[in-house]
Amino acid sequence: MTKQTIGDCTLYLGDCVDFVNQIPKDAALVTDPPYGIGENSKKVASRGKLAKPKDYGDFAWDQSAPHDLLAEYRKVTKSQILWGGNYFDLPPTSCYLVWDKQNGANDFADCELAYTNLKKAVRIFRWQWNGMIRRGNEEREHPTQKPLELMKWCVDFIPDSDLIVDPFMGSGTTGVACALRGRSFIGIERDKRYFEVACRRIEQAYQQQDLFVSIGA
């Protein structure tokens, strides 16, 4: 296991199975777990004729969904925002978060859904994310990477939790959002490539934060 502390973010390279019982009870779970739909590079390359897809290499982590593990993380956290909630067996809720990807005419989903246990109404966030045609200039480094603005929006829904946990950290977008929002974060990733990407992106987020503080001083 490798542990990296960057500001108020603590990142672990390892299997999130080993961390369930170490999560503080008042933490919030904000994550985008594997859905078990085989979203590998060959499948992505076969879809979408409007833009050439990026080759992320071969990987097998999306061959099954972590139903039981996600249930364990739900037991030990106070608040939850779970992207891909429509792929899991979850209790009824008044609040789904909807990301309208503004894809236009293609065979990708028009939107993605996040289950929450929040006592709020359904909310929608519109942010174009269609291959090379997308808002913002952030580099897409993971095949299921979410836009940073989307994850900042998610973090803002749970102001009563100082600590955000993402056991399926990927390229670290949730951690970047936490760094920019001044929230503590625990992220876990078992793929060394993406763990290193997450460390780099979160370090850059703190540098950006420090720059803004210096300018405003």
N, C-alpha and C positions, 0 to 999 in steps of 0.2 A: 504493500500500500504506500502511495506517495501522498503527502499532504502539502498543500501550498496555501499560505495565507497572504492575501493581497488586500490591504486596507481592512474593511469589515467583512470581507468575503473569505471563506474557508473552502478550499476546493480539494476533493479527494479523487485520486485515480484508483478505482477499485470497483467492486460489485456492490450495488446498492442493497443487495440482500443482507449484507453484513452491517448495515447502518440503521436499520429500522428502530432498534431499541435504544439508539443513541440520540434520537431527535427530541429536543425539548417539547413539552406538551403544548406550549403556547405558540408554537411555530405555525406558519401558514405554508401549505403545499401549493406551489405554482409550477406546473410541469407539462411537458408534451411527450408522453411516453410512446413507445412503439405501439402501433395499432394492430399489428399482425396481418397486414395487408400486402406484405412483400414489396414494399416500396424501395426496390433496389435499382441500381443504375440502369440495368437492361430494361426494366419496366418503364422507367422515366424516359429513356431514349426512344421508346416505341411510341410515345405519345407526344402530341403537340407539334404541329407542323409550322407554327408561326415563328418559332425561334429555335435555334439549335440548342439542345439541352447540354448542360455541363456534365462531364463524366466525373463522378465522385469516387470511382473505383468500385470494387466488389465488396459487399458486406452482407451479413446474414442476420443482423440484429432485429430486423422487422419481420422475421418469419413466424413469430408468435407474439401474442399480447400478454403482458404480465398481470393477468387478472388478480391472482391471489396476492401478489406482492403489492399492487396498488391498493388493494383492500387493507393490507397491513399499514401502509403509510397513511391511509385515511383515518385509521383508528387512533393514530398517535399525533395527529395534527388538528389544530383548531379550525382553520379555514382552508378551503380547497378551491383551486381553479385548475381543471384538468382538460387540456385540449384533447380532442378526439373522444370526448365523453360519449358520443353516440355509438362507439364501438365497445363500450363496457356496460356491464350490468350494474347500474347505479340507481339509487332511490329517486323518487320524484323531487323536483325542485322548481321553484318559481323563477330561477335566474339562470338562464343559459347566456353565455356571451357568444356573439356571432361576429365572425370576421368576414366581411364582404370583400373578396379578393379582386373584384372588378376585372374578371378575366376576359370578358368578351366572348367571342365565339370560338370555343375549343372544347376538348373532351376532359379538361380538368374540372374539379368541383368549383361551383360558383362561390361557395363559402365554406368555412370550417367552424365547428361548434366546440365550445368549452363548457363542460359541466361545472357548476359551482354549488356549494352549500350555503351561499349567501342569501340573506333575506332581502332580496332586491328584485326588481323586475328585469325581464329580458332586455339586453342592451346590444347595440350593433356598432361595429367599428369598420369604417371603410378605408381601405389602403390597398392600392393596386400592387399586385405581386405575381406577375405573369412572365416567367422566364427572364429575359433581358428587359422586358417592358415593365418597369416597376418604379414606384416612387422612392425617392431618396437615392443615396449613392453608396450604401453599405454593401460590402462584398458578401456574396452568398457562399458560405464555406461548408455547409452541411445540407444534405438533400431535403431535410424537413425543417430547415431553419425558419423561424418566425421573424417578422420584421421587428426591429428594436422598438419602434413607436407602439406597436401592438402590445409588447410585453411591458412597456412602461405604463400603458393604459391599464393592463391587468393588475400590476402592482398597486396602482392608485385605488383599486377597489377594496383593498384590505388595509386601511390605515391603522387598525387596532393591533396588528401583529408587527413587532419590530424585526422579527426574523423570518426570512423566506427560505424555503427548502425546495431544491429541484434535484430529485434522485436520478433523473434522466437528462443530465445537463447538456449533452451534445456540445455545440460550439459556444455555449455560455451566454446566450442572449438574455436569459432571465437574470443572471448575475450582473451583466452589463447594466440592465435596467435598474437593479438594486443599487449598484454603485452610483449611478447618476441621480437616483432618488434618495440617497442617503440612508439606505436600509441595509441591515446585516443579511448575509446570505451564506447558505451551505449548499454546495453543488457537488454531485457525485457523477463520475463518468468512467466507464470501463475501457473505452478505446483511447489509447495513448495519443493518437493523432488529434482527436477532438479535445482531449484534456489540454494539450498544449495550445491549441487554438483558443480555448476558453481562457486560459491563463493570460495569453497575450491580449485578447480583447478586453478583459477586465482591467488589466494594467493600463491599457490605453484609455479606458473610461475614467480611471482615477486621475490620469494625467490631464485629461480634458476638464475634469471637475476642478482640479487645482488651477488650471489656466483661467477658468471663469472667476474663481475666487481672487486670483491675482489681479485680474482686470478690474474687478469691482472694488478692490481695496483702495 
